[in-house]
Amino acid sequence: MFRIITVEREYGSGGSLVAAELARRKGWELLDQQLTSEIAKLASVEPRVVACHEEKCDPLMHRLAKVFWRGSYERSLPVSDDKIFDADKLVQLADRVIGEKAQQGHCVIVGRGAPYILRKRHDTFRVFIFGSRDQKVRRLTGVKMQQKEAEEMVDTIDRERALFIRKYYNAEWPCRTLYHMMLNSDMGIDFVTDTIVNAMDRIENARSLAAQHTVTKEVAHSESVQGVSYTGAHK
């Protein structure tokens, strides 16, 4: 049975809202901003430092500076948190935190590479939420973001996420074969959430029936074998 849901999303599609509603309905833990906080605690940095690196590759100047720090005596000098913590460290810690949360189960995880980290787990239901550009911009301006800023964010953040996934997980974003469902949030957050919950229920019911059928066949086969053995012994 499913014990984990991962929600990957286009920026502005409302994926975080879907995840929150899924967590509420299932009575499970929502892991969105909490993941940022837990990673920050492990790295001994402020959550804002982690947030700056989430789902994006480090800029070229940072990567060049990192090579310099590793190969220079100056790497021993004190540097600020945002120079020590980078995307490489983020991926390492995210893998650890998400893996631990998955072991506990009963959680809804938003982004942060979770579908790729947990791709081999059969108890994980993976969804991808997308939407039309107009609806995504409209949703962002509805939370007091300026029109121009909303358009720029919609046009750039998903490109950064695609580069991040390609670099660290060697996959395209979105990787269509990875997800159980890909849903358009233009239909509404409640509709999308209903669809996910109903699909999970149907898959779990089908699995349960298949398991019961397998057990019935095994019992019947066992009884048949025992009957043949008994008859043979009687003769």
KERO-137047 format. One record per residue: chain; z, x, y of N, C-alpha, C in turn. Coordinates in steps of 0.001 Angstrom, whole numbers. Each point is the difference from the previous one (the first is absolute). Example, Ala and Ser with C-alpha at 12.3 -4.5 7.8 and 13.67 -1.06 7.14 Angstrom:
2
{r A {7800 13190 -5690} {0 -890 1190} {0 900 1200}} {r A {-720 -350 1050} {60 820 1190} {730 -770 1090}} 
This chain:
235
{r A {0 828 -1197} {0 -828 1197} {0 871 1260}} {r A {-520 -540 1068} {-65 750 1248} {1381 135 634}} {r A {337 1240 398} {1273 268 653} {-198 620 1385}} {r A {-1265 319 325} {-327 676 1255} {-1292 -595 551}} {r A {-69 -150 1313} {-1242 -378 669} {-288 1059 1054}} {r A {-1210 533 8} {-401 903 1084} {-1003 -745 879}} {r A {196 91 1293} {-883 -662 960} {-662 1056 873}} {r A {-1270 266 -249} {-789 870 863} {-728 -894 981}} {r A {-299 500 1200} {-536 -893 1020} {-796 732 1052}} {r A {-967 -722 564} {-673 473 1196} {944 -215 1177}} {r A {-115 843 1009} {864 -123 1171} {-323 -1301 740}} {r A {1051 -773 253} {-156 -1256 713} {-305 -1195 -894}} {r A {-112 230 -1306} {-343 -1091 -926} {1197 -881 -346}} {r A {1197 425 393} {1184 -772 -332} {564 310 -1376}} {r A {-394 1140 -562} {490 371 -1329} {1510 113 -68}} {r A {611 500 1069} {1464 120 20} {659 -1381 -1}} {r A {-647 -962 645} {526 -1368 5} {-94 -622 -1393}} {r A {-1103 263 -679} {-165 -478 -1377} {1071 617 -894}} {r A {216 1306 153} {1009 697 -813} {1385 -579 234}} {r A {329 -255 1260} {1322 -555 324} {175 -1378 -622}} {r A {-1051 -807 39} {84 -1347 -580} {80 61 -1525}} {r A {-722 930 -612} {95 189 -1444} {1413 392 -414}} {r A {588 937 748} {1358 447 -295} {992 -1159 131}} {r A {-194 -826 1017} {896 -1139 218} {-97 -1002 -1160}} {r A {-1221 -311 -389} {-190 -997 -1054} {497 495 -1357}} {r A {-225 1282 -267} {409 554 -1294} {1473 392 -26}} {r A {603 118 1196} {1373 479 64} {99 1482 -295}} {r A {-1075 734 341} {-71 1434 -270} {224 796 1274}} {r A {206 1298 -161} {201 896 1139} {-1336 300 676}} {r A {-21 -72 1322} {-1186 352 772} {100 1462 412}} {r A {-1012 781 -367} {-6 1423 323} {-1166 288 942}} {r A {294 -66 1279} {-988 281 1027} {597 1050 930}} {r A {627 -420 1076} {662 952 892} {1159 709 -687}} {r A {582 -652 -1021} {1104 634 -725} {-458 1291 -675}} {r A {-1255 14 -476} {-530 1229 -602} {-30 1130 1010}} {r A {-408 -334 1223} {-26 1003 1066} {1391 580 215}} {r A {997 -866 31} {1382 440 220} {498 872 -1139}} {r A {-317 -375 -1239} {483 765 -1152} {-674 1370 -79}} {r A {-1284 47 308} {-704 1289 14} {572 893 1099}} {r A {280 -595 1161} {580 756 1115} {1353 577 -379}} {r A {791 -781 -725} {1325 463 -405} {-115 1201 -942}} {r A {-933 -79 -952} {-197 1107 -934} {-495 1257 709}} {r A {-842 -201 1011} {-577 1144 727} {889 491 1133}} {r A {1091 -742 270} {918 344 1102} {-725 26 1344}} {r A {-835 -1027 203} {-689 -147 1282} {187 -1432 486}} {r A {-388 -244 1221} {75 -1345 553} {-1114 -868 -593}} {r A {248 -1301 -198} {-1038 -895 -523} {-1293 32 807}} {r A {105 219 1319} {-1207 36 842} {-905 1160 -401}} {r A {605 1100 -487} {-789 1160 -430} {-804 -356 -1241}} {r A {636 -697 -930} {-694 -436 -1217} {-1109 -978 355}} {r A {310 -961 860} {-976 -1023 382} {-1264 613 594}} {r A {143 1112 693} {-1155 657 630} {-980 556 -1026}} {r A {474 235 -1225} {-839 617 -1022} {-426 -954 -1104}} {r A {506 -1229 14} {-272 -919 -1096} {-1470 -396 -63}} {r A {-571 152 -1205} {-1365 -432 -311} {-1059 609 916}} {r A {237 1229 395} {-1016 711 779} {81 1492 -298}} {r A {-1124 678 72} {-21 1446 -205} {466 701 1268}} {r A {508 1216 -162} {414 776 1164} {-1234 451 781}} {r A {92 79 1324} {-1134 471 801} {-311 1463 -298}} {r A {-1207 399 325} {-452 1356 -296} {919 1058 587}} {r A {438 -161 1248} {846 1004 629} {1319 159 -740}} {r A {531 -1119 -530} {1248 96 -758} {-236 791 -1288}} {r A {-1133 -276 -686} {-263 696 -1258} {-180 1499 233}} {r A {-667 345 1097} {-169 1419 319} {1334 650 340}} {r A {835 -719 747} {1317 521 350} {857 184 -1244}} {r A {-141 -921 -954} {789 88 -1236} {-364 1261 -783}} {r A {-1272 310 -37} {-435 1238 -658} {612 1210 711}} {r A {22 -64 1317} {564 1087 782} {1491 162 -284}} {r A {737 -1135 -31} {1452 77 -252} {274 608 -1372}} {r A {-816 -376 -994} {241 470 -1367} {-318 1486 -149}} {r A {-872 490 879} {-416 1396 -162} {516 911 1081}} {r A {997 -437 744} {478 793 1124} {1519 95 -12}} {r A {527 1075 592} {1449 137 104} {577 -1121 846}} {r A {-840 -623 827} {487 -1056 885} {350 -1272 -750}} {r A {-345 -106 -1284} {369 -1179 -760} {1514 -119 -140}} {r A {729 1116 216} {1458 -33 -113} {666 -458 1287}} {r A {-783 -163 1062} {569 -448 1262} {234 -1499 -35}} {r A {1014 -499 711} {254 -1445 13} {-1155 -741 660}} {r A {-460 -1084 -662} {-1064 -839 558} {458 -1447 -45}} {r A {-632 -848 787} {420 -1394 77} {-347 -750 -1276}} {r A {662 -1159 -214} {-192 -798 -1205} {-1455 -379 -234}} {r A {-701 -372 1090} {-1358 -474 -183} {-946 1111 -420}} {r A {419 1270 102} {-812 1103 -487} {327 330 -1455}} {r A {1237 -219 -396} {396 270 -1377} {-521 -1098 -925}} {r A {177 -1252 409} {-389 -1120 -832} {-1469 -335 234}} {r A {-774 -47 -1092} {-1414 -306 140} {-448 -913 -1135}} {r A {-1295 -258 -70} {-533 -929 -996} {254 490 -1425}} {r A {-92 1309 -234} {272 538 -1335} {1413 -340 -452}} {r A {964 210 890} {1387 -301 -312} {195 -1498 -183}} {r A {-671 -783 831} {100 -1450 -99} {-443 -497 -1370}} {r A {-1143 478 -460} {-534 -433 -1297} {956 385 -1124}} {r A {540 1193 74} {941 469 -1020} {1227 -909 -71}} {r A {585 -319 1145} {1203 -825 24} {-307 -1462 -295}} {r A {-1155 -494 462} {-382 -1387 -268} {-177 -216 -1495}} {r A {-602 961 -664} {-171 -81 -1453} {1350 -119 -694}} {r A {963 765 475} {1343 -16 -588} {711 -1326 259}} {r A {-1 -444 1258} {714 -1232 363} {-634 -1218 -671}} {r A {-1320 -89 47} {-682 -1146 -596} {184 -14 -1513}} {r A {-24 1176 -620} {240 80 -1441} {1386 -492 -373}} {r A {998 374 790} {1377 -437 -267} {140 -1505 197}} {r A {-616 -538 1048} {58 -1434 251} {-701 -780 -1109}} {r A {-1092 546 -506} {-728 -665 -1077} {831 -67 -1271}} {r A {792 1025 -250} {868 -12 -1176} {1014 -1132 90}} {r A {475 -283 1202} {956 -1093 198} {-695 -1356 -89}} {r A {-1253 -67 458} {-783 -1222 -82} {407 -1049 1011}} {r A {-630 -1188 -124} {283 -1139 867} {-123 379 1484}} {r A {-1165 534 352} {-229 418 1375} {-1458 -224 390}} {r A {-210 -148 1309} {-1342 -121 566} {-195 1201 917}} {r A {-994 834 -307} {-201 1246 731} {-1264 -90 852}} {r A {135 339 1277} {-1117 -79 934} {-624 1377 212}} {r A {-1283 143 -347} {-757 1217 306} {610 1284 -516}} {r A {-135 1067 801} {553 1331 -270} {-458 595 -1333}} {r A {-1215 -369 -428} {-545 548 -1237} {580 -585 -1261}} {r A {825 -1038 99} {678 -566 -1171} {-956 -449 -1106}} {r A {-1144 -655 316} {-894 -410 -1095} {-511 1181 -820}} {r A {-164 1145 648} {-495 1191 -693} {1132 687 -769}} {r A {1174 34 609} {1156 623 -652} {394 -762 -1258}} {r A {-105 -1331 40} {453 -848 -1113} {-1164 -548 -827}} {r A {-1160 598 100} {-1200 -563 -624} {84 -94 -1526}} {r A {849 788 -636} {91 -19 -1462} {1079 -952 -526}} {r A {713 -647 903} {1060 -916 -427} {-587 -1399 -242}} {r A {284 -550 -1180} {-506 -1325 -346} {850 -1120 585}} {r A {1150 350 567} {865 -1031 589} {-210 -124 1510}} {r A {-1104 577 495} {-294 -6 1436} {-1223 -852 299}} {r A {162 -952 905} {-1104 -848 450} {-473 538 1343}} {r A {-1276 380 73} {-527 692 1181} {-992 -893 749}} {r A {254 -190 1286} {-895 -834 816} {-447 764 1248}} {r A {-1159 -393 506} {-530 574 1235} {-324 -1155 952}} {r A {516 93 1222} {-216 -1040 996} {-946 527 1076}} {r A {-1070 -748 278} {-943 378 1047} {-245 -1202 897}} {r A {-793 188 1038} {-297 -1103 903} {-1155 347 913}} {r A {-512 -998 681} {-1086 240 951} {560 725 1222}} {r A {-852 762 663} {448 763 1162} {563 -924 1077}} {r A {-676 -1112 258} {452 -921 1049} {1398 -538 -278}} {r A {218 -387 -1255} {1311 -548 -360} {1087 1061 61}} {r A {-334 1222 -370} {989 1079 44} {385 318 1447}} {r A {-995 59 871} {279 252 1416} {810 -1149 590}} {r A {-357 -1224 -363} {718 -1171 503} {1465 17 -463}} {r A {213 405 -1235} {1378 46 -514} {827 1051 749}} {r A {-607 1132 305} {709 1072 701} {289 -362 1452}} {r A {-962 -644 659} {241 -408 1388} {1042 -1115 57}} {r A {161 -688 -1127} {1019 -1041 -62} {1407 547 -29}} {r A {143 1298 -286} {1329 636 17} {109 930 1216}} {r A {-613 -440 1098} {132 656 1306} {-672 1368 90}} {r A {-1056 202 -796} {-800 1216 137} {-1206 -319 886}} {r A {-362 918 871} {-1147 -203 864} {-1300 -23 -807}} {r A {-980 -773 457} {-1260 -173 -715} {-672 1340 -310}} {r A {-114 861 993} {-670 1278 -192} {735 870 -1021}} {r A {1327 27 114} {793 794 -944} {-153 -542 -1410}} {r A {19 -1321 -150} {-144 -622 -1317} {-1344 359 -623}} {r A {-1047 -45 792} {-1328 336 -507} {-73 1460 -426}} {r A {580 887 783} {-9 1431 -335} {792 264 -1287}} {r A {1141 -656 -133} {834 200 -1194} {-721 -506 -1253}} {r A {-605 -1171 86} {-731 -565 -1138} {-1156 907 -398}} {r A {-657 595 984} {-1175 831 -277} {336 1406 -489}} {r A {1216 473 211} {318 1391 -342} {1009 168 -1140}} {r A {1007 -850 -79} {1081 227 -968} {-492 -78 -1437}} {r A {-876 -936 -312} {-497 -97 -1375} {-839 1214 -394}} {r A {-698 593 972} {-732 1242 -300} {973 1109 -374}} {r A {1126 61 706} {1016 1006 -311} {593 -241 -1381}} {r A {230 -1256 -331} {537 -315 -1328} {-984 394 -1094}} {r A {-1283 -228 233} {-1017 364 -988} {-33 1514 -228}} {r A {96 778 1081} {23 1456 -118} {1252 472 -733}} {r A {1122 -642 282} {1277 341 -638} {-81 -210 -1512}} {r A {-510 -1157 -413} {-99 -309 -1429} {-991 936 -690}} {r A {-1091 302 668} {-999 901 -588} {573 1396 -207}} {r A {780 464 963} {547 1351 -100} {1102 100 -1046}} {r A {950 -942 21} {1181 143 -843} {-95 -675 -1368}} {r A {-907 -959 -151} {-110 -703 -1276} {-1416 37 -574}} {r A {-892 722 679} {-1367 206 -490} {-665 -1330 -365}} {r A {128 -971 886} {-566 -1327 -251} {-528 -584 1300}} {r A {-904 -959 -134} {-501 -713 1167} {1015 -1061 404}} {r A {-27 -389 1265} {912 -1037 504} {-804 -1095 659}} {r A {80 -1229 -504} {792 -385 -1171} {-740 299 -1304}} {r A {770 336 -1025} {-559 227 -1333} {26 -1350 -729}} {r A {-1134 -673 -46} {-37 -1383 -469} {473 -182 -1440}} {r A {-233 981 -842} {407 -128 -1406} {1508 144 -185}} {r A {692 388 1056} {1446 229 -101} {804 -1289 129}} {r A {-571 -1002 664} {777 -1188 354} {-253 -1177 -942}} {r A {1056 -790 -190} {-144 -1257 -723} {-708 -1037 879}} {r A {265 53 1307} {-595 -960 928} {-286 669 1342}} {r A {-1092 -447 649} {-292 390 1374} {-222 -1310 757}} {r A {810 -239 1041} {6 -1303 657} {-231 107 1505}} {r A {-752 -962 527} {-294 -70 1420} {1096 -796 703}} {r A {728 641 901} {1120 -664 675} {-443 -983 1076}} {r A {-1304 -85 255} {-491 -1005 947} {362 -1410 -487}} {r A {231 -144 -1303} {341 -1299 -570} {1441 -400 299}} {r A {790 940 509} {1386 -301 343} {987 730 -898}} {r A {1112 420 575} {1010 764 -736} {587 -807 -1157}} {r A {314 -1263 253} {579 -832 -1060} {-981 -215 -1145}} {r A {-1268 -237 343} {-1017 -201 -1039} {-148 1249 -860}} {r A {-52 1165 643} {-115 1257 -729} {1209 226 -900}} {r A {1188 -268 528} {1222 171 -786} {21 -945 -1194}} {r A {-361 -1256 220} {-60 -972 -1098} {-946 481 -1096}} {r A {-1157 506 413} {-1005 454 -954} {522 1142 -857}} {r A {697 931 625} {560 1143 -741} {1058 -457 -996}} {r A {919 -831 456} {1081 -477 -873} {-569 -790 -1184}} {r A {-969 -876 276} {-608 -796 -1074} {-732 878 -1004}} {r A {-702 1019 498} {-725 909 -895} {968 780 -885}} {r A {1089 472 580} {998 725 -790} {591 -886 -1085}} {r A {303 -1240 364} {572 -938 -982} {-969 -246 -1151}} {r A {-1279 -182 320} {-982 -271 -1046} {-194 1200 -913}} {r A {-29 1187 576} {-157 1204 -818} {1218 190 -906}} {r A {1192 -199 546} {1218 143 -801} {61 -1040 -1109}} {r A {-418 -1226 287} {-13 -1040 -1030} {-992 336 -1105}} {r A {-1160 517 398} {-1009 389 -988} {507 1138 -877}} {r A {668 956 613} {566 1119 -766} {1063 -505 -969}} {r A {834 -935 466} {1068 -536 -838} {-572 -723 -1207}} {r A {-1042 -817 220} {-631 -716 -1102} {-653 959 -987}} {r A {-629 1049 544} {-635 994 -863} {1036 722 -851}} {r A {1141 308 608} {1076 677 -738} {550 -904 -1096}} {r A {185 -1277 323} {497 -950 -1002} {-981 -144 -1149}} {r A {-1293 -33 329} {-1039 -106 -1029} {13 1216 -908}} {r A {197 1169 586} {49 1239 -784} {1193 -12 -955}} {r A {1153 -439 519} {1200 -72 -839} {-205 -980 -1145}} {r A {-609 -1161 286} {-250 -1010 -1033} {-898 551 -1099}} {r A {-1051 729 408} {-914 595 -975} {708 1041 -848}} {r A {864 797 637} {720 1034 -747} {966 -620 -1004}} {r A {684 -1077 409} {925 -683 -900} {-753 -608 -1170}} {r A {-1127 -653 302} {-801 -619 -1057} {-511 1053 -973}} {r A {-446 1131 547} {-495 1080 -862} {1121 551 -876}} {r A {1192 151 595} {1142 521 -749} {383 -932 -1136}} {r A {10 -1299 306} {357 -976 -1030} {-1037 -18 -1112}} {r A {-1276 167 379} {-1075 24 -984} {144 1198 -928}} {r A {301 1150 564} {180 1216 -794} {1186 -149 -945}} {r A {1097 -571 512} {1180 -199 -833} {-290 -956 -1146}} {r A {-816 -1055 276} {-346 -964 -1041} {-821 634 -1108}} {r A {-932 870 394} {-825 687 -998} {856 935 -838}} {r A {921 679 651} {880 942 -729} {874 -738 -976}} {r A {533 -1162 405} {878 -784 -863} {-761 -518 -1204}} {r A {-1234 -480 234} {-821 -547 -1112} {-333 1096 -995}} {r A {-333 1149 529} {-331 1123 -855} {1191 421 -841}} {r A {1191 -9 619} {1208 379 -729} {322 -1010 -1078}} {r A {-255 -1305 238} {291 -1069 -957} {-864 132 -1220}} {r A {-1306 330 268} {-905 194 -1137} {434 1167 -855}} 
